Amino acid sequence: MEHECEFEWGGTRVVVHRCFVEGIQVFFIDPMNNMFSVDSVYGRNDDGVKFDFFCNAALEFLLQSARQPDILHCHDWSTAEVAPAYWSKYHHNGLWKPKVVFTIHNMNYGQQKIGQASFHAQLTTTVSPSYASEVSGHPAVSQNLHKFYGVRNGIDPDLWGPETDQFLPLNYTADTHEEGKRRARQAIQERFNLTWGSDAPIVAVVSRLTGQKGLDLIKHSVGHSLMRGAQFVLLGSAPDPKVQGDFNALAGRHQGPNCAFCFAFDEPLSHLVYAAADIILVPSMFEPCGLTQMISMRYGAIPCVRATGGLRDTGFDVDT
């Protein structure tokens, strides 16, 4: 990481560092008052203060470094402040060129900020056409539907591809998927002490355990899957201690030779779960887009989803 520049702003010294991430030049805003030296990005009482500082400091950096990007692309309420701040403080003071695009990933957080950004942005998008339709009546966007569009997210095939995935015991293609998925199944069964060599279908959940994700349906699916003769694997954790406690109790009742719970965020392990699974459950109450269902199809697992948001746009029924 290289030093780019520094300047005084917001009552503190702001240092900007530069480096390349996956070939893309990235600038990092680092205030010397340690405002960002915290143990989590979200969920603190001063989130709004930190996010507003970041947005304004980023604009100040562009101004002081004489950069004129074509587009300022802001995401969710955490960077929504960029849109009104740009037009009120910077557009007429030297930072004249950019237009603002604002993308909503989740309407449930920072709705006032989202409304301000959608008003000031030249274009507002969200991450699937169905989610755009579902939230179109929300006050944060309803007055600006003439510039509001749903653009479906996608997955990175270089990151999510069983042909080259470094986390699988055997890479596979559509033509060789039977052996590749068999080896992944065996690896999961060994890792979680499940009945080894069983041909029972593996039903899996890879998800944050929050209310949005359909917790009651996930809980119900455990017993239902086992009753129907499947093996069940859950990978995920809950930020809410009460929810985590509920799932700890669920694991205590069901964990055994055909059922495993791993309460963690473990991306390498998630690759293996997708490859091993026959069915991936995504029973979200709402889902702006969702990537799980697209990843599961990429790895040859059938996504079982609720017809909401991006799940509706990417999943389809097949009659057999």
N, C-alpha and C positions, 0 to 999 in steps of 0.2 A: 504494500500500500504506500502510495506516494503523497507527499504534501502538495496540495493544489494552491490554497490561498487561505487567508484568514481576515476577519473583519469584526468590527464591533456592531452588535445588534441586540436589541432586547435587554440591554443592561448587562451583557456579558460578551466575552470574546468567543467568536464562533470560528472553529477550524474546519476546513473542508479537505478531505482526503480523497484520493482517486485510485481506483484499481480496475482490473478487468475481471468480470465474472462471466464465465462461459463465452468469452470473446466479446462481451458487451462492456463498454466503458461505464462505470458506475461511480457516482460521487456520494460521499458519506458526510452528513452534517454532524458535527461534534461540538456542542456547546461546552465551554469550559466551566460552567456552573454545575456540571454533573447531573443535569436534568434528566439525561437519558441513561444514567448509570443505575438502572433498576433491574429487578430479577424477572420482569415479565413485560411484554409489549402492551398487553391489554389487561383490563380488569382492575385498574387502580383508580382511586378517587380523583387523581389529577390527570387522567387521560386527556380530557379536553384541553387543558393548559399545554400539555406536552405536544399534542397534535397541532394545535394552532401555532405554537412556536416553530415547530418543524416546517409547516407550510410557508410561513412568512420568511423564515430564514432561507428556505430553498429559493423563494422568489428574489430575496435580497442577493443571494449568490449569483443568480442569473444576471441581475442588474449590474452588480459590481464587476463581474467578469466579462461584461459586454456580449453575453451569449444571447442569440435570438432564435430559439427553437421554433419550429413550425407549429407544434402542438404541445400543450400541457395536458397530459392524460392523468386524471386523478381517480382514485379508487376508494369508494365507500366514505363513510363519515370521517375517518381518520385523516383523509387529505382533502375533504370537501372544502375546507377553508381557502384553498388555493383559488377557487373560482371567484368568490366575491372580493378577496384580497387583491387579486390581479387587476380586476377592472377598477376598483376604487383607489388603489394605492400605486400601482406600477405601470399600467398601460399608458398613462399620460405623462410618465416620468422617465421614459427612456426604454422601457421594455415593451415595445410597440407591436412586435410581429405575431406572437403566438395566438392561436385560437384554443379554446378550452373544450376538451371532451371529458365527460364525467361518467364513470361506470359504477353501477350499483350491483354489488355482489349479494347483499343481504339487507332488506328493508327494515329489519327488526331493530337495528341499532342506529342511534344518532339521527332520528328522522327529521329534526329541525335543520340540522346541518345539511342533510341530503336535499331537503326542499330548497335551501338557499343555493346550493350548488347547481341543482337542476334548473333553477331560474337563470343563473348567470352563465351557465355553460352554453356553448353554441350547439352542442349535441350531447344528449344523455343516452346511455345504453345500459342494458342489463344483460345477464348472461344466458338467456334463452328466450325465444319468442313466447312460449307459454307463460313464463314468469312475468314477462312484460305485460301480457294480457291480464294476468291475475292481480297485479298491483296497480293497474292503470287507473283505478278509482281512488287510490290513496292520495290524500291532500298534498303530499310531498311532490308528486309528479303530475297530478291530474290536470293542472293548469298549463302544462307544457308538453302535452302529448304530441304536438306537431313536430317535436324534435326528440322524441323518445322511441327507441328501437330495441328489440331483443336480438342479440347476436350470440348464437350458441357457442359456448366454450368447447374446447377440444383437449385432447391429451397429446403429450409429446411422444411420438412413436419411438424415438431414440431412447427415451427413458423407460417407457412401458412397451416392451416388445419381447415376447418369449424367444424369438430367434437369437437374440444377443444378450439377454438378461444375465448379468453376472451372479445374481443371487439364486439361480436355479441349479439343481444338480445336473440337469440335462436340458440344453436348449432344444426348442422344437418349432415347427412350422405347422400350418394347417394340414399338411400332408403327413407329418410325423407326430401329431399331437397325442396320439394314444400312448405311445411310449414315454413322451415327455411328461405328460400329466400323471402317468402311473408312477414315475420316479419321484415327482413332486409330492404325490399322495403318500408314498412310503416315507419320504423325509418328514412330512408333517406328522404322520403316525408315530414315527420314532421320537420326534422332538417332544410330543405331548403324551407319550406313553398310551396312545390309542391302540385298539386292536389292530395289530400289524397284518397287512395283507388282505384286510377286509375289502370286499367289493361294494360295500354299502356306499351310497352316494354321500359325499361330504357337502353339507350345507354350512355356509360361512357368513359371518358378519365382520366387515372391516369398517369401523366407524367411530367417531367421537360419540360418547354416550350422553347426548343432550336431548331435551324435549323435542327439538326439531326432528330428530332422527327416528321418531316412532318407538319410544322405549317400551310401551306396553306390547306392541306387536313383536318386538325383538324378544321380550321375555316369553311371550306365548309361543314363539316359534321354537324355542329350545325344547320344551317338553313335547310339542307336536312333532318335531323332526325325529326325536328319539323314539317316540311311540310308533312312527312309521318306518322305523328301521334304519334311519340315517345316522351318520356321525355328524357332530356339530362342533364348529370351531368359532370362537369369538375373539377378535383382536381389537382392542380399543380401551379407552379409559374415560372417566367422567370428571370434569372439573368441579362438579358439585359433590361434596362429601356425602350427602344423603343419597344421591343417585348411586354413587360408588358403593355405598353400604348395601343398597338394595341388590346390586349385581354381585357383590361379595356373597350375600346370602343365597342368591340364585346359584352361584358356582358351588357353594357348599352342598346344595341339594342335588345337583346334577353332575358335577365333575366326576369323571370315571373313565372306563375303557372306551367309551364312545362319545365323550364330551369334554372339551377343553376350553378354558378361558385364559387369555393372556391380557391383563389389564395394563397396557403400555402403548405408547406411540413408538412403533418399531417399523420403519419403512422397509428395510431389507426383508424382515419377516413377512411384511404384507405382500411382497412379490411372490413369496413361496405359497402363501395362503391362496392368492388368486390362481396360481398355477395348479394347486392341488384340488381346488373346489370344483364341484359340479354345478352348484347353485350358489349365487351370492344374493343375500337379502338386502334390499334397500327400501325399507318401509317408511320413508320420510313423511312427516305431516305436511311439510312444504320443502321444496328443494329448488333454489334459484336455477342451478344447472345440475350439479353433481358430476363427479368424474368416476366414481366407483363403478357405475353401471357400464361405462365405456371401457374402463380397464378390464373389467371382468369379461366382456365380450372379446377383447383383444387376446385374453389368455384362455379362451375356450370354455368359460363358465357362463351359465345362463343367469342373467340378472332377473330377479323377481322384485318388481318395483311397484310403488303406488303411482297412479296416474296424476302426477302433479309436477308443475314447473318443467325443468329440463328433463326429468325422468319421462314425462309424457312425450317430449320431442325426440328422445333418443331410443326409447324402448318401443317394441311393437309386439302384438300378440301373434303367436303361431299355433294354429290348430293342427294336432297330430292325430 
